[in-house]
Amino acid sequence: MKCEFFEELKANITTLLQKASLITMPPMLPFRYHKNEFNIIQDTIKKCIAETEDKINKIKQSNNTMYAKIHEITLSIGLEPLKLKKAGNLLIESEILETHYKEMRLLFEEKKFKTEILTKEIEKFSKEIGSLEDEKEEVFNNLIDKIDYLENRLVSLRNKKIELERSKVIKINEILNYMKILEKKDYDEIETKIISGEDVKLHEIQQKHKELVDEYNDKSKRLKELQKDIRKLRKYFDELDLKRENINETNINDSFCSVNDTLLQNDNYNINDSLNNKNIERAESVLKELQEKKKLLFKRIFKLKSEELKEMYEIFKMPYKEYQESEKNLEKIESQIHDLIPKKDSFLMILNLIEKRDNLKNAMIDFERIASDPKRLFKNSIQLLNEERFRKTAAPNLLKLEKEILEKIESYENEFGVFYLNGNYKNILNDEINNRIINKSIFIMGGFDSPRKKRK
């Protein structure tokens, strides 16, 4: 770039040099007559150069700072850093950087403002549907990522609100049904709004629905426990053949415990009775009355249960020990009866087969003894015919019985555990089978064994 000042200065110095050469000869310098003036000019030019260098450094530093700010704000927005081509002139470069920074700053503010708008919208929807407690603080690398997250979050909340709005009517109907079942009388603020048809926030409806469901479940559970205890006590009195005209059974209504949540959603379902504190108090009163009666009749109940357990022990061939009268021992007795009753029929069936086997085995042993007596040959023909028939069928019948016994025991043990009769009977029977031999001279059995055990 040409500058008139420097061009004129250059021309004047050239003219002075030409004229000075006319009045000087080497080794004399051309400017010897104006040395002081030329020194002043040199110093002035050097000073100008130094000031210019300082100005250049400041502009470069400023431009570098601007480059760094542009890089930082570009990354914070979420854009790829722009590679700006450096201009030949630092001032032009400075203007370009300033312009680009303003553009990036404007874009940054725009994105930031958008995040604020989205955040407010999310807070609004979250408050409406009551999901603020679910919010987690997220960390984002840049504004674009944050905007993407917030937009997705907002869409999710909008969809959730639509879904909750759809279920709002159903929830309100369920709440009204629960209030009817529980016979709510003293309404709180939310219940009053629901009954009067006022607008109620979604999260308030959900909270109220949960409260009523919990109350319903708690009272249902309590009533079922009372029913169970009452039935158990009444069973004692039935077994003792006691009159109970003074106990009002209508205080407990089984329909309370048969209502389920599906039926509650049906507007046509008719709830005839209510699950309320009054009915629970009645049930508690009945239970208390029965408990008092049980205390008065405890000796008779304990004696009855002890006799029942003793009979069970006799059936199962177990030694019985007497129990001291106490509530704890009564519970033990009842527990044992409860365990033994399901086993009784199967046990008696197996016991009957075992007795048949023992009878057959004893008959075979007796027959073996009689068969060695020569006098038996002088018996009548019918008796000899019966003996021959027994000789041929005894061993097969014995094996058939033993097989059936082991099968029944296997079935028993699969359901109830080890079959005990003077020990583990299955092991006892198997040991006996494995250790006996056949007397082939008496029982024609092929490969079968005899009921006699091996002789030592």
Backbone hydrogen bonds, N-H to C=O, Kabsch-Sander energy under -0.5 kcal/mol:
donor,donor_aa,acceptor,acceptor_aa,energy
7,E,3,C,-2.3
8,E,4,E,-2.6
9,L,5,F,-2.4
10,K,6,F,-2.5
11,A,7,E,-2.1
12,N,8,E,-2.4
13,I,9,L,-2.3
14,T,10,K,-2.0
15,T,11,A,-2.3
16,L,12,N,-2.7
17,L,13,I,-2.4
18,Q,14,T,-2.1
19,K,15,T,-2.4
20,A,16,L,-2.7
21,S,17,L,-1.5
22,L,19,K,-1.3
23,I,20,A,-1.1
28,M,25,M,-2.4
32,R,29,L,-1.4
34,H,31,F,-1.5
35,K,32,R,-0.8
38,F,34,H,-2.4
39,N,35,K,-2.2
40,I,36,N,-2.1
41,I,37,E,-2.0
42,Q,38,F,-2.5
43,D,39,N,-2.7
44,T,40,I,-2.2
45,I,41,I,-2.3
46,K,42,Q,-2.5
47,K,43,D,-2.4
48,C,44,T,-2.1
49,I,45,I,-2.4
50,A,46,K,-2.6
51,E,47,K,-2.4
52,T,48,C,-2.2
53,E,49,I,-2.5
54,D,50,A,-2.3
55,K,51,E,-2.0
56,I,52,T,-2.4
57,N,53,E,-2.5
58,K,54,D,-2.1
59,I,55,K,-2.2
60,K,56,I,-2.7
61,Q,57,N,-2.7
62,S,58,K,-2.5
63,N,59,I,-2.7
64,N,60,K,-2.8
65,T,61,Q,-2.4
66,M,62,S,-2.2
67,Y,63,N,-2.5
68,A,64,N,-2.3
69,K,65,T,-2.3
70,I,66,M,-2.5
71,H,67,Y,-2.4
72,E,68,A,-2.5
73,I,69,K,-2.6
74,T,70,I,-2.1
75,L,71,H,-2.1
76,S,72,E,-2.2
77,I,73,I,-1.5
78,G,74,T,-1.8
79,L,74,T,-2.4
84,L,82,L,-1.0
93,E,89,N,-2.5
94,S,90,L,-2.4
95,E,91,L,-2.1
96,I,92,I,-2.4
97,L,93,E,-2.5
98,E,94,S,-2.4
99,T,95,E,-2.4
100,H,96,I,-2.5
101,Y,97,L,-2.7
102,K,98,E,-2.1
103,E,99,T,-1.8
104,M,100,H,-2.5
105,R,101,Y,-3.0
106,L,102,K,-2.3
107,L,103,E,-2.2
108,F,104,M,-2.7
109,E,105,R,-2.5
110,E,106,L,-2.0
111,K,107,L,-2.5
112,K,108,F,-2.8
113,F,109,E,-2.5
114,K,110,E,-1.8
115,T,111,K,-2.1
116,E,112,K,-1.9
117,I,113,F,-2.3
118,L,114,K,-2.6
119,T,115,T,-2.6
120,K,116,E,-2.2
121,E,117,I,-2.2
122,I,118,L,-2.6
123,E,119,T,-2.6
124,K,120,K,-2.2
125,F,121,E,-2.5
126,S,122,I,-3.1
127,K,123,E,-2.2
128,E,124,K,-1.9
129,I,125,F,-2.3
130,G,126,S,-1.1
131,S,126,S,-2.2
132,L,126,S,-0.5
134,D,131,S,-1.1
135,E,132,L,-1.6
138,E,136,K,-0.5
143,L,76,S,-2.7
144,I,77,I,-1.9
146,K,142,N,-1.7
147,I,143,L,-2.9
148,D,144,I,-2.4
149,Y,145,D,-2.3
150,L,146,K,-2.9
151,E,147,I,-2.8
152,N,148,D,-2.2
153,R,149,Y,-2.8
154,L,150,L,-2.6
155,V,151,E,-2.3
156,S,152,N,-2.3
157,L,153,R,-2.4
158,R,154,L,-2.5
159,N,155,V,-2.4
160,K,156,S,-2.3
161,K,157,L,-2.6
162,I,158,R,-2.3
163,E,159,N,-2.5
164,L,160,K,-2.8
165,E,161,K,-2.8
166,R,162,I,-2.0
167,S,163,E,-1.5
168,K,164,L,-0.8
168,K,165,E,-0.6
169,V,165,E,-0.6
171,K,167,S,-2.8
172,I,168,K,-2.5
173,N,169,V,-2.4
174,E,170,I,-2.4
175,I,171,K,-2.7
176,L,172,I,-2.6
177,N,173,N,-2.1
178,Y,174,E,-2.8
179,M,175,I,-2.7
180,K,176,L,-1.8
181,I,177,N,-2.7
182,L,178,Y,-3.0
183,E,180,K,-0.6
184,K,179,M,-2.4
187,Y,185,K,-1.2
192,T,188,D,-2.4
193,K,189,E,-2.1
194,I,190,I,-2.4
195,I,191,E,-2.4
196,S,192,T,-2.3
197,G,193,K,-0.7
197,G,194,I,-0.7
198,E,193,K,-2.3
202,L,128,E,-0.7
203,H,128,E,-0.9
205,I,201,K,-2.0
206,Q,202,L,-2.5
207,Q,203,H,-2.2
208,K,204,E,-2.4
209,H,205,I,-2.7
210,K,206,Q,-2.4
211,E,207,Q,-2.2
212,L,208,K,-2.3
213,V,209,H,-2.4
214,D,210,K,-2.6
215,E,211,E,-2.3
216,Y,212,L,-2.9
217,N,213,V,-3.0
218,D,214,D,-2.7
219,K,215,E,-2.5
220,S,216,Y,-2.7
221,K,217,N,-2.7
222,R,218,D,-2.4
223,L,219,K,-2.7
224,K,220,S,-2.6
225,E,221,K,-2.3
226,L,222,R,-2.2
227,Q,223,L,-2.8
228,K,224,K,-2.6
229,D,225,E,-2.4
230,I,226,L,-2.7
231,R,227,Q,-3.0
232,K,228,K,-2.1
233,L,229,D,-2.1
234,R,230,I,-2.8
235,K,231,R,-1.8
236,Y,232,K,-1.1
237,F,233,L,-1.4
238,D,234,R,-2.4
239,E,235,K,-2.5
240,L,236,Y,-2.0
241,D,238,D,-1.0
242,L,237,F,-3.1
247,I,244,R,-1.6
248,N,246,N,-0.7
249,E,247,I,-1.0
251,N,248,N,-1.4
252,I,249,E,-1.7
253,N,251,N,-0.5
254,D,252,I,-0.6
256,F,253,N,-1.7
257,C,254,D,-1.0
258,S,254,D,-0.5
258,S,255,S,-0.8
259,V,255,S,-0.8
259,V,256,F,-0.5
264,L,260,N,-1.7
265,Q,261,D,-0.8
265,Q,262,T,-0.8
266,N,263,L,-1.6
267,D,265,Q,-0.7
269,Y,266,N,-1.5
271,I,269,Y,-0.7
272,N,270,N,-0.8
275,L,181,I,-2.1
276,N,274,S,-1.1
280,I,276,N,-1.9
281,E,277,N,-2.7
282,R,278,K,-2.0
283,A,279,N,-2.4
284,E,280,I,-2.6
285,S,281,E,-2.1
286,V,282,R,-2.5
287,L,283,A,-2.6
288,K,284,E,-2.4
289,E,285,S,-2.2
290,L,286,V,-2.4
291,Q,287,L,-2.7
292,E,288,K,-2.2
293,K,289,E,-2.0
294,K,290,L,-2.5
295,K,291,Q,-2.0
296,L,292,E,-1.8
297,L,293,K,-1.9
298,F,295,K,-0.9
301,I,297,L,-2.4
302,F,298,F,-3.2
303,K,299,K,-2.3
304,L,300,R,-2.4
305,K,301,I,-2.5
306,S,302,F,-2.4
307,E,303,K,-2.4
308,E,304,L,-2.1
309,L,305,K,-2.4
310,K,306,S,-2.4
311,E,307,E,-2.2
312,M,308,E,-1.8
313,Y,309,L,-2.5
314,E,310,K,-2.1
315,I,311,E,-2.1
316,F,312,M,-2.3
317,K,314,E,-1.0
318,M,313,Y,-2.9
330,L,326,S,-2.2
331,E,327,E,-2.0
332,K,328,K,-1.8
333,I,329,N,-2.6
334,E,330,L,-2.6
335,S,331,E,-2.3
336,Q,332,K,-2.2
337,I,333,I,-2.4
338,H,334,E,-2.6
339,D,335,S,-1.7
340,L,336,Q,-2.3
341,I,337,I,-2.4
343,K,340,L,-0.9
344,K,340,L,-1.2
344,K,341,I,-0.8
345,D,341,I,-0.5
347,F,343,K,-2.8
348,L,344,K,-2.8
349,M,345,D,-2.0
350,I,346,S,-2.2
351,L,347,F,-2.9
352,N,348,L,-2.3
353,L,349,M,-1.6
354,I,350,I,-2.5
355,E,351,L,-2.3
356,K,352,N,-2.0
357,R,353,L,-2.5
358,D,354,I,-2.8
359,N,355,E,-2.5
360,L,356,K,-2.6
361,K,357,R,-3.2
362,N,358,D,-2.5
363,A,359,N,-2.2
364,M,360,L,-2.3
365,I,361,K,-2.1
366,D,362,N,-2.6
367,F,363,A,-2.5
368,E,364,M,-2.3
369,R,365,I,-1.7
370,I,366,D,-2.5
371,A,367,F,-2.6
372,S,368,E,-0.6
372,S,369,R,-0.7
373,D,370,I,-2.1
376,R,373,D,-1.5
377,L,374,P,-1.7
378,F,375,K,-1.9
379,K,376,R,-1.7
384,L,380,N,-2.0
385,L,381,S,-2.4
386,N,382,I,-2.2
387,E,383,Q,-2.1
388,E,384,L,-2.1
389,R,385,L,-2.3
390,F,386,N,-2.5
391,R,387,E,-2.6
392,K,388,E,-1.7
393,T,389,R,-1.7
394,A,390,F,-2.4
397,N,393,T,-2.3
398,L,394,A,-2.4
399,L,395,A,-2.5
400,K,396,P,-2.3
401,L,397,N,-2.4
402,E,398,L,-2.5
403,K,399,L,-2.3
404,E,400,K,-2.2
405,I,401,L,-2.8
406,L,402,E,-2.5
407,E,403,K,-2.1
408,K,404,E,-2.5
409,I,405,I,-2.6
410,E,406,L,-2.3
411,S,407,E,-2.2
412,Y,408,K,-2.6
413,E,409,I,-3.1
414,N,410,E,-1.7
415,E,411,S,-1.0
415,E,412,Y,-0.7
416,F,412,Y,-3.3
417,G,412,Y,-0.5
417,G,413,E,-1.0
420,Y,418,V,-0.8
421,L,423,G,-2.8
425,Y,419,F,-1.8
425,Y,423,G,-1.2
428,I,424,N,-2.1
429,L,425,Y,-3.0
430,N,426,K,-2.4
431,D,427,N,-2.4
432,E,428,I,-2.0
433,I,429,L,-2.5
434,N,430,N,-2.5
435,N,431,D,-1.2
436,R,433,I,-0.9
437,I,452,R,-1.6
440,K,438,I,-1.0
442,I,439,N,-2.0
443,F,439,N,-2.3
444,I,442,I,-0.7
445,M,443,F,-1.1
448,F,445,M,-2.1
454,K,435,N,-2.1
